[in-house]
Every structure is written in C-alpha cells, then in structure tokens.
Amino acid sequence: MAAGESAYDVARRQREKAARLERSAELWERGAQGEVEVARALESLPEGWVVLHDLAWPGRPRANLDHVVIGPGGVFVVDAKNWSGRVEVRDQVLLQDGRRREPTVASAAEAAIAVQALLPVPNLCMGVLCFVRDEPLTGWARDVMVCSTANLVEMLTSRPRVLEAGDVERCVEAVRRATRRTSAPHRRSSLPAGSGSAARTPRRKGRRLITTVLAGVLFFGALTGGGLEKASDWVGEQMAEQMTPADPDLVEKPAPRKKKRQQQRQNG
C-alpha cells in the first residue's frame, strides 16, 4: 500500500458524501421555493377562501401537506411542484419530459383522501398538483387536478359552489385541529416508547447491523492487513450514520431492574 492511500480513500468517500448532501440540500431548497411561489399565487383568491400552509399529513408523521385551500368551491389539497423540463397531461397521465409520474399523482390523491377523512361534509376534497410555471397548465390525471401557478386561482374559483360560509368555517377548524404541528421536528408516534413493533424495529436493525459489520471486519482482516484498516474506517462511517435513530421517541428504553425481576417471577 502506498503512503497515505488509506487517508486518501477516506477523503474521497467524505467528498462523495458531501456532494450527495449538497445535491439533497439543493432539491429541498427548490421544493421550498416552489411552495413559496404557490403560496404567492394563492394570495389572489377572493374573499371567502381560506388557505392553510405546511400542515402535518394525518397518519404520516414524517410527511407534510404543502397547502390546503378551503372555499365555496370545496376543499383542495395543493401539492406544489417546482419541476424542470416539459410537464404535460396526456390521456389523464402526468408526464415529465415524456416519462410517466404516477407516484406523484397517487401521492396527491392519497393526501386528498387523508384530509377528506377529517371533514364534516363528505365528498368534497380534491387533490391538486400545481407546477411553478409562467404559462397555464390545465389537465386532470385521473381525479387529480393539474395546473400551474399561472392559472391555479382560476381553476379553483371556477369550480361550482358546494360550501356556504358556515361550512367553510367548520372545515377550516376541522383541518386545523387535526393537522396542527407539535414543537418537535417530527410528530411523535401514537405508540408509546418501548411498545409495539415500531418501537422495537430500530433496536433489531441495530443488532443486525452490528452482526453484519463485525463479520465484514473479520473477513477483510483475514484477507490483508490493510483490509482491516479500511474496514475499520468503513465501520466508523456506517455506525455514525445508521445507529442514530430517526425518532428518539421510538427507541425502546430498558425497564428498571426491579420491574424486570417482577416480570421474571410472574413468568416463572
């Protein structure tokens, strides 16, 4: 092995990781800008319409709803999209540069279903995909409305009247109450810490990861002396990334020893 080769390998991996993180940050920023542009377009809605921004997705703690618009024409869950390339709807299929984008349509439909379950009035909620564009975009991908920031307000206000002022207020209150965010970055699971499969999953994954890592270290170490050093570097990176739980509230906490002894006596 040449002098400094191991250190160069670590540096290369770190730069590749930094490049991935930079790309991810750019995508998040682009998405955030898209939400801002759609919010600006919604500011021109007439009186009687209410717009709610950045709400928690009911039943999906790590997901959010970009905008929920409630007015005389109904309830609309608006998903802001800041895509590049050519976007069009052909035969009720959403396309980006000729490629089908079915998961995006399905997600918009699922968001509408989730919000509809909160409403006191049935069959009112509709999914909307709004793209940041200067030119109008009109179409339907199955039951999902497709438009752009240029004609979003026009498409919403052109819908037939289905809600009176009192109904709008009731729907707004129902959505606000069910989608209010907590102070934590991610809402806590309804499962208590230490119970259920969701709480046990991070611990099980950690055990499997440790077993796999140790086996890999022994294998590489047996091949070459330098293999052990490289494997050790890799282990450090993987442990730092994988062993940190996504949600500390889901980590199973050890029971007190006294409680464990009581459980053992009951089981014994």
VMD Tcl script that draws the C-alpha trace (Angstrom):
set ca {
  {0.00 0.00 0.00}
  {1.35 3.42 -0.95}
  {1.89 6.10 1.68}
  {-1.32 7.95 2.52}
  {-3.51 5.67 0.42}
  {-5.93 4.89 3.26}
  {-6.31 8.56 4.17}
  {-6.92 9.45 0.52}
  {-9.64 6.79 0.35}
  {-11.37 8.23 3.42}
  {-11.11 11.76 2.00}
  {-12.61 10.61 -1.31}
  {-15.54 8.95 0.42}
  {-16.15 12.02 2.53}
  {-16.17 14.26 -0.55}
  {-18.63 11.95 -2.31}
  {-20.87 12.04 0.73}
  {-20.63 15.85 0.87}
  {-21.60 16.04 -2.81}
  {-24.69 13.89 -2.17}
  {-25.69 16.09 0.77}
  {-25.22 19.23 -1.32}
  {-27.44 17.82 -4.06}
  {-30.07 16.86 -1.50}
  {-29.99 20.36 0.01}
  {-30.46 21.90 -3.45}
  {-33.54 19.74 -4.07}
  {-35.03 20.71 -0.69}
  {-34.41 24.39 -1.44}
  {-36.01 24.06 -4.86}
  {-39.05 22.41 -3.30}
  {-39.30 25.12 -0.64}
  {-39.17 27.82 -3.31}
  {-41.96 26.04 -5.13}
  {-44.15 26.18 -2.02}
  {-43.44 29.90 -1.67}
  {-44.42 30.58 -5.29}
  {-47.67 28.64 -4.95}
  {-48.47 30.49 -1.71}
  {-48.00 33.79 -3.54}
  {-50.35 32.69 -6.29}
  {-52.99 31.76 -3.71}
  {-52.88 35.25 -2.22}
  {-55.10 36.46 -5.06}
  {-58.01 34.24 -4.05}
  {-61.15 36.29 -3.41}
  {-62.81 36.81 -0.04}
  {-64.41 33.71 1.41}
  {-61.44 31.45 0.74}
  {-59.03 30.24 3.44}
  {-55.51 28.95 2.79}
  {-53.53 26.84 5.29}
  {-49.83 26.20 4.70}
  {-47.36 23.45 5.65}
  {-49.62 21.15 7.64}
  {-48.89 17.76 9.14}
  {-50.19 14.90 6.99}
  {-52.75 12.95 9.08}
  {-51.44 9.48 9.82}
  {-48.00 10.13 8.32}
  {-45.79 11.78 10.97}
  {-42.86 12.47 8.61}
  {-44.89 13.91 5.74}
  {-46.49 17.30 5.24}
  {-49.23 18.90 3.17}
  {-47.98 21.95 1.28}
  {-51.29 23.84 1.17}
  {-54.93 23.17 1.99}
  {-57.37 25.58 0.36}
  {-60.98 25.79 1.57}
  {-63.67 27.91 0.00}
  {-67.04 27.92 -1.76}
  {-65.74 25.54 -4.43}
  {-64.70 22.86 -1.92}
  {-61.55 21.67 -0.20}
  {-58.32 21.33 -2.16}
  {-55.02 19.79 -1.07}
  {-52.45 21.57 -3.22}
  {-49.07 19.93 -3.73}
  {-46.50 22.43 -5.03}
  {-44.08 21.12 -7.65}
  {-41.04 23.00 -8.92}
  {-40.02 20.62 -11.68}
  {-37.72 21.21 -14.59}
  {-38.39 20.04 -18.11}
  {-41.66 19.70 -20.01}
  {-44.70 18.87 -17.90}
  {-47.96 17.81 -19.53}
  {-51.02 15.62 -19.06}
  {-51.86 13.21 -21.86}
  {-54.78 10.79 -21.65}
  {-55.04 11.51 -17.89}
  {-51.38 10.58 -17.39}
  {-48.90 13.07 -15.90}
  {-45.66 13.23 -17.89}
  {-42.35 14.96 -17.31}
  {-40.19 15.03 -20.42}
  {-42.26 12.12 -21.71}
  {-41.87 9.98 -18.57}
  {-44.87 8.89 -16.52}
  {-45.02 10.30 -12.99}
  {-47.66 8.02 -11.49}
  {-46.30 8.05 -7.90}
  {-46.72 11.83 -7.77}
  {-50.35 11.57 -8.84}
  {-51.00 8.75 -6.36}
  {-49.49 10.81 -3.54}
  {-51.74 13.78 -4.34}
  {-54.78 11.52 -4.35}
  {-53.77 9.96 -1.02}
  {-53.37 13.39 0.56}
  {-56.90 14.33 -0.52}
  {-58.28 11.12 0.95}
  {-56.50 11.78 4.25}
  {-57.93 15.30 4.51}
  {-61.41 14.20 3.44}
  {-61.49 11.87 6.44}
  {-61.23 14.96 8.69}
  {-64.09 16.91 7.14}
  {-67.63 17.15 8.48}
  {-69.01 17.15 4.92}
  {-68.50 14.14 2.58}
  {-67.06 14.01 -0.93}
  {-65.57 17.49 -1.03}
  {-61.79 17.11 -1.02}
  {-59.72 17.12 -4.19}
  {-56.01 16.69 -4.84}
  {-54.21 19.36 -6.87}
  {-50.74 19.31 -8.42}
  {-49.59 22.88 -9.03}
  {-46.39 23.42 -11.01}
  {-44.36 26.61 -10.85}
  {-44.78 27.91 -14.39}
  {-45.44 31.23 -16.09}
  {-47.65 29.53 -18.68}
  {-51.04 27.98 -17.80}
  {-51.22 24.21 -17.41}
  {-54.61 22.53 -17.48}
  {-55.49 18.87 -17.15}
  {-56.65 16.00 -14.99}
  {-54.56 12.99 -14.03}
  {-57.46 10.74 -13.07}
  {-59.10 12.54 -10.11}
  {-56.19 14.94 -9.51}
  {-56.34 18.47 -10.89}
  {-53.15 19.57 -12.68}
  {-52.42 23.27 -13.10}
  {-49.68 25.88 -12.78}
  {-49.16 28.99 -10.69}
  {-50.38 30.96 -13.71}
  {-53.92 29.53 -13.58}
  {-54.24 27.94 -10.11}
  {-56.67 30.54 -8.74}
  {-58.74 30.50 -11.93}
  {-59.18 26.72 -11.75}
  {-60.11 26.76 -8.06}
  {-62.64 29.58 -8.33}
  {-64.24 28.11 -11.45}
  {-65.45 25.08 -9.51}
  {-69.19 25.00 -8.73}
  {-70.26 26.27 -5.31}
  {-70.63 23.44 -2.79}
  {-69.93 25.15 0.56}
  {-71.62 28.00 2.37}
  {-69.69 30.33 4.69}
  {-70.58 28.29 7.78}
  {-69.44 25.07 6.11}
  {-66.13 26.69 5.19}
  {-65.53 27.67 8.81}
  {-66.32 24.17 10.07}
  {-63.99 22.58 7.54}
  {-61.19 25.02 8.36}
  {-61.48 24.29 12.08}
  {-61.53 20.52 11.50}
  {-58.40 20.64 9.34}
  {-56.55 22.98 11.69}
  {-57.32 20.84 14.71}
  {-56.18 17.58 13.10}
  {-53.09 18.85 11.28}
  {-51.59 21.13 13.92}
  {-47.85 20.57 14.21}
  {-46.06 19.99 17.51}
  {-42.89 21.86 18.50}
  {-40.72 18.84 17.65}
  {-39.42 18.47 14.08}
  {-41.38 15.25 13.68}
  {-44.56 14.35 15.45}
  {-44.27 11.53 17.97}
  {-45.77 8.19 17.09}
  {-49.02 7.26 18.77}
  {-47.27 4.13 20.07}
  {-45.67 4.58 23.50}
  {-41.92 4.17 23.72}
  {-40.94 0.57 24.26}
  {-44.17 -0.96 22.94}
  {-45.20 -2.39 19.61}
  {-43.20 -3.38 16.55}
  {-42.48 0.24 15.59}
  {-40.59 0.76 18.85}
  {-38.62 -2.46 18.54}
  {-37.62 -2.00 14.91}
  {-34.63 0.40 15.46}
  {-33.14 -1.95 18.08}
  {-33.50 -5.02 15.86}
  {-31.96 -3.19 12.93}
  {-29.08 -2.11 15.15}
  {-28.36 -5.69 16.21}
  {-28.41 -6.93 12.63}
  {-26.13 -4.07 11.58}
  {-23.60 -4.83 14.33}
  {-23.52 -8.53 13.39}
  {-23.01 -7.74 9.71}
  {-20.31 -5.16 10.42}
  {-18.32 -7.44 12.70}
  {-18.44 -10.26 10.17}
  {-17.21 -7.89 7.48}
  {-14.33 -6.67 9.64}
  {-13.16 -10.20 10.34}
  {-13.44 -11.17 6.68}
  {-11.48 -8.20 5.35}
  {-8.95 -8.50 8.11}
  {-8.32 -12.10 7.18}
  {-7.57 -11.16 3.59}
  {-4.95 -8.45 4.13}
  {-3.56 -6.37 6.92}
  {-4.58 -3.22 5.07}
  {-8.09 -4.64 4.63}
  {-8.67 -4.46 8.36}
  {-7.73 -0.77 8.42}
  {-10.08 0.06 5.55}
  {-12.87 -1.98 7.09}
  {-12.42 -0.11 10.36}
  {-12.81 3.24 8.57}
  {-15.94 1.97 6.89}
  {-17.35 0.68 10.18}
  {-16.93 4.10 11.77}
  {-18.83 5.80 8.97}
  {-21.67 3.28 8.94}
  {-22.09 3.25 12.71}
  {-22.29 7.06 12.77}
  {-24.95 7.13 10.03}
  {-27.04 4.06 10.81}
  {-27.09 3.74 14.58}
  {-28.67 7.14 15.25}
  {-32.45 6.58 15.42}
  {-34.65 8.72 13.20}
  {-37.02 9.38 16.09}
  {-35.66 9.12 19.67}
  {-39.20 8.61 20.95}
  {-39.32 5.23 19.18}
  {-36.22 3.83 20.86}
  {-37.08 1.06 23.28}
  {-35.97 2.07 26.75}
  {-34.71 -0.61 29.19}
  {-37.07 -1.37 32.04}
  {-35.84 -0.89 35.63}
  {-34.20 -3.95 37.16}
  {-36.85 -4.23 39.85}
  {-39.59 -4.31 37.23}
  {-37.67 -6.94 35.25}
  {-37.37 -9.18 38.32}
  {-41.10 -8.87 38.95}
  {-41.84 -9.84 35.37}
  {-39.48 -12.84 35.61}
  {-41.24 -14.04 38.80}
  {-44.65 -13.71 37.12}
  {-43.47 -15.62 34.06}
  {-41.63 -18.22 36.13}
}
mol new
graphics top color blue
foreach p $ca { graphics top sphere $p radius 0.5 }
foreach p [lrange $ca 0 end-1] q [lrange $ca 1 end] { graphics top cylinder $p $q radius 0.2 }
display resetview
